[in-house]
Every structure is written in structure tokens, then in C-alpha cells.
């Protein structure tokens, strides 16, 4: 019975398009405008939550992510913790094992996207990233500290497959607000 109620509705929705095609008087400019609008919507959805100048990302981050794609988790952890208090620490070994477990289930790292840079001081930034693996996303936050030796180091980083355990609620709320305005 429900199907009978839906059929007339579908027919009515399809009628204007088929009528235009049959009489040859359809307005193609309206159709092309509709296609352009859909493409613009897709572009809006691909935009990051906050537009930032990602040249502000310290090279230790981008270089380490490149090493991850090319050489794997071990090269990444070694590179990202270079010069920090965690370099060679037991906790870095635990983080490496955690990343290897992620790779076991999610496959190889394909790419990354910087979502936000939180700059709290000239010498401290927190960077939020989404990592694209073969079988799903992994969410990451990395703390960056500018030392008295004029280099950036990473005193802490977090990876998780659960976005809510890595990204702050404020960032997620902002994303929802931006998408609800569309």
C-alpha cells in the first residue's frame, strides 16, 4: 500500500523533465545552471573547516608524514620525535606499536589533510590532521614546540580511529555549523 502512495509522487517529480525532453523546448541553460550549482556544493564540502595558511605547518610534520608514506610507521615515529624529550622513550615504542596495529587493519597510509592549526603562542602550535589509509580515516593531533635552539620539535602526538578522541568538540561543532548553513 505504501508503494502505491509513492508512485504518483515519483511520477510527478519526473514529469517536468520528461515533458521538456519530449517537446524539445526544455531550457538547457537551467539544467547546466543546476549542474554548476551541484559542482559548487561539492567544492564547498571539500573545503576545510577553517581556512588556514598551511605553510605555517612546521617542516618536521610534513617531512615525517612523507616518510610515513614512503617508509612506514617506524620511520615516521623516529622522524617526528627527533630532538624531543620522547625521542627513544618507552612511550614512543608504545605509539609505534599502536600505529602498526592501525596499519594492520586499515592498510597503507595514502595521504593526509591538515584540518586546523591552533597557534596559542609563537612557540606552540597544535595541528589537527586526517590521515587517509586504504581502509579508513585515522585522526591525529600533533603538538609542536619551538625550542631555544630555533627548531620545531614534537613533544606529543595522538592517533585514533575515533574522531571524538582526537579532535576537540569545538572543532567538530564548528564543522557541523558550517555544514548546516549550506
C-alpha positions in Angstrom: 0.0 0.0 0.0 2.8 2.4 0.8 4.3 1.8 -2.6 1.1 3.0 -4.3 1.3 6.3 -2.5 5.0 6.8 -3.5 4.4 6.0 -7.2 2.3 9.1 -8.0 4.8 11.3 -6.2 7.8 9.9 -8.2 5.8 10.3 -11.5 5.0 13.9 -10.7 8.6 14.7 -9.9 9.8 13.1 -13.1 7.1 14.6 -15.3 8.6 18.0 -15.9 12.0 16.6 -17.1 10.4 14.1 -19.4 7.9 16.7 -20.7 10.8 19.1 -21.6 12.7 16.3 -23.4 9.6 15.3 -25.4 8.6 18.7 -26.7 12.2 19.7 -27.4 11.6 23.1 -25.7 13.4 22.3 -22.5 15.6 25.0 -21.1 19.1 23.6 -21.2 20.6 26.7 -19.5 18.5 25.8 -16.4 19.9 22.3 -16.5 23.5 23.5 -16.9 23.0 26.0 -14.1 21.8 23.1 -11.9 24.9 21.1 -12.7 27.1 24.1 -11.9 25.3 24.5 -8.6 25.9 20.9 -7.7 29.6 21.1 -8.5 29.9 24.3 -6.4 28.3 22.4 -3.5 30.8 19.6 -3.8 33.6 22.1 -3.7 32.2 23.7 -0.6 32.0 20.3 1.1 35.7 19.6 0.3 36.8 22.9 2.0 38.5 22.6 5.3 36.7 23.6 8.5 38.9 26.7 8.9 40.8 28.2 6.1 44.4 28.4 7.2 47.8 29.1 5.8 49.3 25.6 5.9 52.7 27.0 5.1 52.6 27.5 8.9 53.0 23.7 9.4 56.5 23.0 10.7 58.5 21.0 8.2 59.1 18.3 10.8 55.4 17.4 10.4 55.2 17.4 6.6 58.6 15.7 6.3 57.6 13.0 8.8 54.3 12.3 7.1 56.1 12.0 3.8 58.5 9.4 5.4 55.4 7.6 6.8 54.0 7.1 3.3 57.4 6.1 1.8 58.9 4.0 4.6 56.2 3.2 7.2 55.4 3.8 10.8 58.9 3.3 12.2 60.5 6.0 10.1 57.6 8.3 11.0 58.0 7.9 14.7 61.8 8.2 14.6 61.5 11.4 12.5 58.7 13.1 14.3 60.2 12.6 17.8 63.7 13.7 16.8 65.1 16.2 19.3 62.1 15.9 21.7 62.0 14.5 25.2 60.2 11.5 23.8 63.0 10.5 21.4 63.9 6.9 22.3 61.5 6.9 25.2 59.4 3.8 26.0 56.2 5.7 25.2 57.4 6.3 21.6 57.7 2.5 21.3 54.1 2.1 22.5 52.9 4.7 20.0 54.8 2.9 17.2 53.1 -0.4 18.2 49.7 1.4 18.1 50.4 2.7 14.6 51.4 -0.7 13.4 48.1 -2.1 14.7 46.3 0.7 12.8 48.2 -0.3 9.6 47.3 -4.0 10.2 43.6 -3.2 10.0 43.5 0.0 7.8 46.3 -0.8 5.4 48.8 1.7 4.0 48.8 5.4 4.5 47.7 7.1 1.3 47.5 10.8 2.0 46.8 13.4 4.7 44.8 16.6 5.0 45.6 19.4 7.5 42.3 20.4 9.1 43.3 23.1 11.6 46.3 24.8 13.1 45.8 26.1 16.6 48.5 28.7 17.4 48.5 29.5 21.1 51.9 31.2 21.2 54.8 32.0 18.9 56.4 28.8 20.2 53.4 26.4 20.4 51.0 25.0 17.8 48.6 22.2 17.8 47.9 20.7 14.4 44.9 18.6 13.5 45.2 16.2 10.6 43.1 13.5 8.9 45.1 10.6 7.6 43.7 8.6 4.7 44.5 4.9 4.9 43.4 2.3 2.4 40.5 1.1 4.5 39.5 4.2 6.5 40.5 7.5 8.1 42.7 8.0 11.2 42.6 11.2 13.2 45.7 12.9 14.5 46.7 15.8 16.7 50.4 16.9 16.9 51.8 19.3 19.5 54.7 21.5 18.1 57.1 23.4 20.2 59.7 25.9 19.0 62.8 25.5 21.1 65.5 28.0 22.2 67.7 26.3 19.5 65.3 27.7 16.8 63.9 24.3 15.8 60.4 22.8 16.0 60.1 19.6 17.9 57.1 17.4 18.7 56.6 16.8 22.4 53.3 14.9 21.9 51.0 13.4 19.3 47.9 11.3 19.3 46.4 9.0 16.7 43.0 7.4 16.9 40.4 5.9 14.6 37.7 7.7 16.7 37.4 11.4 15.7 35.9 12.4 19.0 39.0 11.1 20.9 41.4 13.4 19.0 39.5 16.5 17.7 38.1 18.9 20.3 34.4 19.3 20.5 34.7 22.9 19.4 36.3 22.0 16.1 33.6 19.3 15.5 30.8 21.8 16.4 32.3 24.4 14.0 32.3 21.8 11.2 28.6 21.0 11.9 27.7 24.7 11.9 29.4 25.3 8.6 27.7 22.3 7.0 24.2 23.3 8.4 24.5 26.7 6.8 24.6 25.2 3.3 
